[in-house]
Amino acid sequence: MSKIDLSKVGFETKLIHAGEAPNKEFGALTTPIYQTSTFCFETVEEGQAKIDKKIPGHFYSRTSNPTNRVLELKMAALEGGEDAVATASGLGAIGSVIVAFLRMGDHVVCGECLYGGTSFIMRTNLEQFGIDVTFVDTCDEAAVEAAIRPNTKMLYFETPTNPLMIVTDIEAMSKITRRHGIKMVVDNTMAPPPLQFPFKHGADIVIHSITKYINGHGDVLGGVAIGSKEDVALIRSSAVTRFCGTPQTPSNAYLVIRSMKTLSLRVRQHCANAMIVANYLDKNKYIKKVYYPGLESHPQHELAKKQMNDLYTGMIGFELADNINGLSSYEAGVKLVNSLTIPAIAVSFGDPDTLIQHPAGMTHASVPKEAREQAGITDGLIRLSVGLENPEDLIADFEQSFAAL
């Protein structure tokens, strides 16, 4: 491993050096791709010792792999956790955490505004396993406290939420979970470091879809769960490598390691561009509401300013006004999106390319309409992932698209 004392260096230095060291055999600077399913031993005794974890080493890539391990150590270092386990997708990480910590008869308190895939797990899959879920507004501390039962084992939420950019006070939630002795799991995908560090505010486990900002190039699927050594060991052994069988591939891990070295630069530019675009949309006569934590009009702006290090995110939600030239907000939104030339109509976010989509019909289509509306996800809501293009070009594109309404 690196000779650098990571506890004494800045965030950007950690991104580049955490978990890595020049290859001993050939001196390669870049972490190699160990594209192998299994590993060989000199003796039977060595194999037994590695499988029993009596000595360090790898024996099968579903359990551990040198390339994946560099990614895991790097993610743990940048978030400030003790350890991490990488998975094949963001939902792989979420599912593995659930399998590791929940049992039949348990209860989860969950934020009511979630990514569609997570919502499906919470609303459908957990019921099949005899696990109850109560959905609450995690901005309401009293509602969270009231929802906790004797069998509650976990508080789960995103901050900011996908796609409404609602910000939850992580520190306030941690006081509740500590009082009741339950795990707090925070999905930090929308605001990765250097924006937000949930462990600093009391999180027990942090989850990322590294498909998004962490990789940031639109060419990898992946997830990661970060926490204490004990919690990560449980997630790895009971879920990722066995029940779920969802380890990351070495080739994908290599691409994410590569991408992480520019994470700070990329994310800061995403945030700067999003702020410019959000201010433009906020002043547009056709827009009914803009959801962006960087705007002073956002209800949790002051909390976001503090908790998200005054960077906010590259994600914007917005809703068009009704009766634009006789069009409903949904009809106007569809026409607007279809008329844009720079943003790609696609799910996912955090790519260099600006992406735009309609949550009710795309990422959140699996969420029942009543539940969507209760969470504030209307049929007219549009989600925009602001990319790394020139923001003035994006504004000009919106101008021509609005003119077509």
C-alpha positions as CSV (number, residue, x, y, z in Angstrom):
1,M,0.0,0.0,0.0
2,S,1.0,3.7,-0.3
3,K,3.6,5.0,2.2
4,I,1.6,8.2,2.5
5,D,-0.1,8.8,5.9
6,L,-3.6,9.4,4.6
7,S,-4.8,10.9,7.9
8,K,-2.5,13.9,7.3
9,V,-3.3,14.7,3.7
10,G,-6.1,16.5,1.8
11,F,-9.1,15.0,0.0
12,E,-7.6,15.2,-3.5
13,T,-4.4,13.5,-2.3
14,K,-6.5,10.7,-0.8
15,L,-8.4,10.3,-4.1
16,I,-5.2,9.6,-6.0
17,H,-3.2,7.6,-3.6
18,A,-5.6,5.7,-1.2
19,G,-5.4,2.0,-1.6
20,E,-2.7,2.1,-4.3
21,A,1.0,1.3,-4.6
22,P,3.3,0.7,-7.5
23,N,3.0,-2.9,-8.7
24,K,5.8,-5.0,-7.0
25,E,6.5,-7.3,-9.9
26,F,6.7,-4.8,-12.8
27,G,6.5,-1.4,-11.2
28,A,3.3,-0.4,-12.9
29,L,2.0,2.9,-11.5
30,T,-1.6,2.2,-12.4
31,T,-3.4,-0.6,-10.6
32,P,-3.5,-3.6,-12.8
33,I,-6.7,-5.4,-13.8
34,Y,-6.6,-8.9,-12.1
35,Q,-9.0,-10.5,-14.6
36,T,-9.1,-13.9,-13.0
37,S,-11.8,-16.0,-11.4
38,T,-9.4,-17.9,-9.0
39,F,-6.0,-17.6,-7.4
40,C,-3.3,-20.3,-7.1
41,F,-1.4,-21.4,-4.0
42,E,2.1,-22.8,-3.4
43,T,0.7,-25.4,-1.0
44,V,-2.5,-26.8,0.4
45,E,-1.7,-25.2,3.7
46,E,-1.4,-21.8,2.2
47,G,-4.8,-22.2,0.5
48,Q,-6.4,-23.2,3.7
49,A,-4.9,-20.3,5.6
50,K,-6.1,-17.8,3.0
51,I,-9.6,-19.2,2.8
52,D,-9.8,-19.2,6.7
53,K,-8.4,-15.6,6.7
54,K,-5.5,-16.6,8.9
55,I,-3.1,-14.9,6.4
56,P,-3.9,-12.2,4.0
57,G,-4.5,-13.0,0.3
58,H,-7.1,-13.8,-2.3
59,F,-8.5,-17.2,-3.3
60,Y,-11.6,-16.5,-5.5
61,S,-12.8,-13.2,-7.1
62,R,-16.4,-13.5,-5.9
63,T,-14.9,-13.1,-2.3
64,S,-12.1,-10.7,-3.0
65,N,-9.9,-9.4,-5.8
66,P,-6.8,-7.2,-5.8
67,T,-8.2,-4.6,-8.2
68,N,-11.6,-4.5,-6.4
69,R,-9.7,-4.1,-3.1
70,V,-8.0,-0.9,-4.2
71,L,-11.4,0.5,-5.1
72,E,-12.8,-0.5,-1.7
73,L,-9.9,1.1,0.2
74,K,-10.1,4.2,-1.9
75,M,-13.9,4.6,-1.2
76,A,-13.4,4.0,2.5
77,A,-10.7,6.7,2.6
78,L,-12.6,9.3,0.7
79,E,-15.8,8.8,2.8
80,G,-14.0,8.4,6.1
81,G,-15.2,4.9,6.9
82,E,-13.1,2.0,8.2
83,D,-13.8,-0.3,5.3
84,A,-15.9,-0.8,2.1
85,V,-17.2,-3.5,-0.1
86,A,-17.8,-3.0,-3.8
87,T,-20.8,-4.5,-5.6
88,A,-21.9,-5.0,-9.2
89,S,-24.5,-2.1,-9.0
90,G,-26.0,0.5,-6.7
91,L,-28.9,-1.8,-6.0
92,G,-26.5,-4.6,-5.3
93,A,-25.1,-2.5,-2.5
94,I,-28.6,-1.6,-1.2
95,G,-29.8,-5.2,-1.4
96,S,-26.7,-6.5,0.3
97,V,-27.0,-4.1,3.3
98,I,-30.7,-5.1,3.7
99,V,-29.8,-8.8,3.6
100,A,-27.0,-8.4,6.1
101,F,-28.9,-6.5,8.8
102,L,-32.6,-7.3,8.4
103,R,-34.6,-10.4,9.3
104,M,-38.3,-11.5,9.2
105,G,-40.2,-9.5,11.7
106,D,-38.0,-6.5,11.6
107,H,-39.1,-3.0,10.8
108,V,-37.5,-0.2,8.8
109,V,-38.2,3.5,8.9
110,C,-37.5,4.9,5.4
111,G,-37.5,8.3,3.7
112,E,-40.6,8.7,1.6
113,C,-38.8,10.2,-1.5
114,L,-36.4,7.6,-3.0
115,Y,-34.9,6.4,-6.2
116,G,-37.5,4.2,-8.0
117,G,-35.4,1.0,-7.7
118,T,-34.9,1.5,-3.9
119,S,-38.6,2.3,-3.5
120,F,-39.5,-1.0,-5.2
121,I,-37.3,-2.9,-2.8
122,M,-38.8,-1.1,0.2
123,R,-42.4,-1.4,-0.9
124,T,-42.5,-4.8,-2.6
125,N,-39.5,-7.0,-1.9
126,L,-39.3,-6.5,1.9
127,E,-42.9,-7.3,2.3
128,Q,-42.2,-10.7,0.7
129,F,-39.6,-11.4,3.4
130,G,-41.9,-10.3,6.3
131,I,-40.1,-7.0,6.9
132,D,-42.3,-4.0,7.6
133,V,-41.5,-0.5,6.2
134,T,-42.8,2.9,7.4
135,F,-42.3,5.8,5.0
136,V,-41.8,9.2,6.6
137,D,-40.6,12.7,5.8
138,T,-37.1,12.6,7.2
139,C,-37.2,16.4,7.5
140,D,-39.7,16.0,10.2
141,E,-37.8,14.8,13.3
142,A,-40.9,14.2,15.3
143,A,-42.4,12.0,12.6
144,V,-39.2,9.9,12.4
145,E,-39.2,9.5,16.2
146,A,-42.9,8.5,16.2
147,A,-42.4,5.9,13.5
148,I,-39.8,3.9,15.5
149,R,-41.0,0.7,17.0
150,P,-39.4,-1.9,19.4
151,N,-38.6,-4.0,16.3
152,T,-37.1,-1.2,14.2
153,K,-33.6,-2.1,13.1
154,M,-32.8,0.6,10.5
155,L,-33.4,4.2,9.4
156,Y,-32.8,4.5,5.6
157,F,-32.8,7.7,3.6
158,E,-31.2,9.6,0.7
159,T,-30.0,13.2,1.0
160,P,-30.5,15.0,-1.1
161,T,-33.4,12.9,-2.4
162,N,-33.8,11.7,-6.0
163,P,-35.5,13.6,-7.7
164,L,-36.8,16.3,-5.4
165,M,-33.5,17.4,-3.9
166,I,-34.9,17.3,-0.3
167,V,-32.1,17.6,2.2
168,T,-32.2,15.7,5.5
169,D,-30.3,16.8,8.6
170,I,-28.0,13.7,9.0
171,E,-26.8,14.8,12.5
172,A,-30.4,15.2,13.7
173,M,-31.3,11.8,12.5
174,S,-28.2,10.3,14.1
175,K,-29.3,11.5,17.5
176,I,-32.5,9.6,17.0
177,T,-30.9,6.4,15.9
178,R,-28.3,6.5,18.7
179,R,-31.1,7.0,21.2
180,H,-32.9,3.9,19.9
181,G,-29.9,1.8,19.0
182,I,-30.7,1.3,15.3
183,K,-28.6,1.5,12.2
184,M,-28.7,4.7,10.1
185,V,-28.0,4.0,6.4
186,V,-27.5,7.1,4.1
187,D,-27.5,6.9,0.3
188,N,-24.9,9.5,-0.6
189,T,-25.1,9.0,-4.4
190,M,-26.5,12.5,-5.1
191,A,-23.9,14.4,-3.1
192,P,-20.6,12.4,-3.0
193,P,-17.5,13.8,-1.4
194,P,-16.2,16.5,-1.5
195,L,-19.9,17.7,-1.2
196,Q,-21.1,15.7,1.8
197,F,-19.5,13.4,4.3
198,P,-22.3,11.5,6.2
199,F,-20.0,9.7,8.6
200,K,-19.0,13.1,10.0
201,H,-22.6,13.7,11.0
202,G,-23.2,10.3,12.5
203,A,-24.1,7.8,9.7
204,D,-23.4,4.1,10.4
205,I,-23.4,3.0,6.8
206,V,-23.0,5.0,3.6
207,I,-24.1,3.6,0.2
208,H,-23.2,4.8,-3.3
209,S,-24.3,3.9,-6.8
210,I,-20.7,4.4,-8.1
211,T,-22.3,4.3,-11.6
212,K,-23.0,8.0,-11.0
213,Y,-20.6,10.7,-9.9
214,I,-17.9,8.4,-8.5
215,N,-17.2,6.9,-11.9
216,G,-18.7,9.8,-13.8
217,H,-18.2,8.6,-17.3
218,G,-21.3,6.7,-18.1
219,D,-19.4,3.4,-18.8
220,V,-19.6,1.4,-15.6
221,L,-22.2,-0.1,-13.3
222,G,-21.3,-0.4,-9.7
223,G,-22.1,0.2,-6.0
224,V,-20.4,0.3,-2.7
225,A,-21.3,0.0,1.0
226,I,-19.0,1.7,3.5
227,G,-18.9,1.5,7.3
228,S,-17.1,0.0,10.2
229,K,-14.9,-3.0,9.7
230,E,-17.4,-5.2,11.6
231,D,-20.4,-4.0,9.5
232,V,-18.6,-4.3,6.2
233,A,-17.3,-7.8,7.0
234,L,-20.9,-8.8,7.7
235,I,-22.2,-7.2,4.5
236,R,-19.4,-8.9,2.5
237,S,-19.7,-12.4,4.0
238,S,-23.4,-12.8,4.5
239,A,-24.7,-10.9,1.4
240,V,-22.3,-9.7,-1.3
241,T,-20.3,-12.9,-1.6
242,R,-23.0,-15.4,-0.8
243,F,-26.7,-14.7,-0.7
244,C,-26.6,-11.9,-3.3
245,G,-23.4,-12.9,-5.1
246,T,-22.9,-9.4,-6.4
247,P,-19.2,-8.5,-6.4
248,Q,-17.8,-5.9,-8.7
249,T,-15.9,-7.0,-11.8
250,P,-12.1,-6.2,-11.8
251,S,-12.4,-4.4,-15.2
252,N,-15.2,-2.2,-13.9
253,A,-13.3,-1.6,-10.7
254,Y,-10.3,-0.5,-12.7
255,L,-12.3,2.1,-14.6
256,V,-13.8,3.5,-11.4
257,I,-10.3,3.8,-9.8
258,R,-9.2,5.7,-12.9
259,S,-12.2,8.0,-12.7
260,M,-11.9,8.7,-9.0
261,K,-8.6,10.5,-9.4
262,T,-10.5,13.4,-11.1
263,L,-13.7,13.2,-8.9
264,S,-13.0,16.5,-7.0
265,L,-12.5,18.4,-10.2
266,R,-15.5,16.9,-12.0
267,V,-18.0,17.3,-9.1
268,R,-17.0,20.9,-8.4
269,Q,-17.6,21.7,-12.1
270,H,-20.9,19.9,-12.1
271,C,-22.0,21.9,-9.1
272,A,-20.9,25.2,-10.6
273,N,-22.7,24.5,-13.9
274,A,-25.8,23.4,-12.1
275,M,-25.9,26.6,-10.0
276,I,-25.9,28.7,-13.2
277,V,-28.6,26.6,-14.9
278,A,-30.7,26.5,-11.7
279,N,-30.7,30.3,-11.4
280,Y,-31.7,30.6,-15.1
281,L,-34.6,28.1,-14.6
282,D,-35.7,29.8,-11.4
283,K,-36.2,33.1,-13.3
284,N,-38.0,31.5,-16.3
285,K,-41.6,32.5,-16.7
286,Y,-42.6,29.0,-17.8
287,I,-41.2,27.3,-14.7
288,K,-43.6,26.8,-11.7
289,K,-40.9,25.4,-9.3
290,V,-37.2,24.6,-9.3
291,Y,-35.8,22.0,-6.8
292,Y,-32.2,22.8,-6.2
293,P,-30.5,23.1,-2.7
294,G,-28.2,25.9,-3.9
295,L,-31.1,28.3,-4.4
296,E,-32.0,30.5,-1.4
297,S,-35.6,29.7,-2.1
298,H,-35.0,26.0,-1.3
299,P,-36.6,25.2,2.1
300,Q,-33.4,23.5,3.4
301,H,-30.9,25.9,1.8
302,E,-29.1,26.8,5.0
303,L,-28.8,23.2,6.0
304,A,-27.5,22.3,2.6
305,K,-25.0,25.1,2.7
306,K,-23.6,23.7,6.0
307,Q,-24.0,19.9,5.4
308,M,-23.0,19.9,1.7
309,N,-20.0,22.3,2.0
310,D,-21.6,25.0,-0.1
311,L,-21.4,22.9,-3.2
312,Y,-25.0,21.4,-3.4
313,T,-25.0,18.9,-6.4
314,G,-25.2,18.8,-10.2
315,M,-28.8,17.6,-10.0
316,I,-31.9,19.8,-10.6
317,G,-35.6,19.1,-10.5
318,F,-38.1,21.4,-12.0
319,E,-41.8,21.6,-12.9
320,L,-43.4,23.6,-15.7
321,A,-46.4,25.8,-15.1
322,D,-49.8,24.6,-16.2
323,N,-51.7,26.0,-19.3
324,I,-48.6,27.1,-21.3
325,N,-50.3,27.7,-24.7
326,G,-53.0,25.3,-23.6
327,L,-50.6,22.6,-22.5
328,S,-50.6,20.9,-19.1
329,S,-47.3,20.9,-17.1
330,Y,-46.7,17.3,-18.2
331,E,-47.4,18.0,-21.9
332,A,-45.3,21.1,-21.8
333,G,-42.5,19.2,-20.1
334,V,-42.5,16.4,-22.7
335,K,-42.5,19.0,-25.5
336,L,-39.6,20.9,-23.9
337,V,-37.5,17.8,-23.3
338,N,-38.1,16.5,-26.9
339,S,-37.0,19.9,-28.3
340,L,-33.7,20.1,-26.5
341,T,-30.5,19.3,-28.6
342,I,-27.7,19.0,-26.0
343,P,-29.2,17.0,-23.1
344,A,-29.7,13.3,-23.8
345,I,-33.0,11.8,-22.7
346,A,-31.7,9.1,-20.4
347,V,-31.9,7.7,-16.9
348,S,-28.8,7.8,-14.6
349,F,-26.8,11.0,-13.7
350,G,-23.4,12.3,-12.9
351,D,-22.0,11.8,-16.5
352,P,-20.0,14.5,-18.4
353,D,-23.0,14.6,-20.8
354,T,-26.1,16.5,-19.5
355,L,-29.0,14.0,-19.1
356,I,-32.7,14.8,-18.7
357,Q,-35.6,12.5,-17.9
358,H,-39.2,12.3,-16.7
359,P,-39.2,10.6,-13.3
360,A,-42.9,9.6,-13.2
361,G,-42.6,7.8,-16.6
362,M,-39.0,6.6,-16.3
363,T,-36.9,6.2,-13.1
364,H,-40.0,6.2,-10.8
365,A,-42.5,4.4,-13.0
366,S,-42.4,1.4,-10.7
367,V,-43.6,3.5,-7.7
368,P,-47.4,3.5,-7.3
369,K,-48.9,6.8,-8.5
370,E,-50.3,7.5,-5.0
371,A,-47.0,7.0,-3.4
372,R,-45.2,9.2,-6.0
373,E,-47.6,12.0,-5.4
374,Q,-47.4,11.7,-1.7
375,A,-43.6,12.1,-2.0
376,G,-44.1,15.1,-4.3
377,I,-43.1,13.5,-7.5
378,T,-45.8,14.9,-9.9
379,D,-46.4,13.9,-13.5
380,G,-45.0,17.2,-14.6
381,L,-41.6,16.9,-12.8
382,I,-38.5,16.9,-14.9
383,R,-35.0,15.8,-13.6
384,L,-31.9,17.3,-15.0
385,S,-28.4,16.0,-14.5
386,V,-26.2,19.0,-15.5
387,G,-23.1,17.8,-17.2
388,L,-19.7,19.4,-18.0
389,E,-20.7,21.3,-21.1
390,N,-20.5,25.1,-21.3
391,P,-23.5,26.1,-19.1
392,E,-24.2,29.0,-21.5
393,D,-24.7,26.5,-24.3
394,L,-27.2,24.6,-22.1
395,I,-29.1,27.8,-21.4
396,A,-29.2,28.7,-25.0
397,D,-30.6,25.3,-25.8
398,F,-33.3,25.7,-23.2
399,E,-34.1,29.1,-24.6
400,Q,-34.8,27.6,-28.1
401,S,-36.8,24.8,-26.5
402,F,-39.0,27.1,-24.5
403,A,-39.6,29.1,-27.6
404,A,-41.0,26.0,-29.3
405,L,-43.7,25.6,-26.6
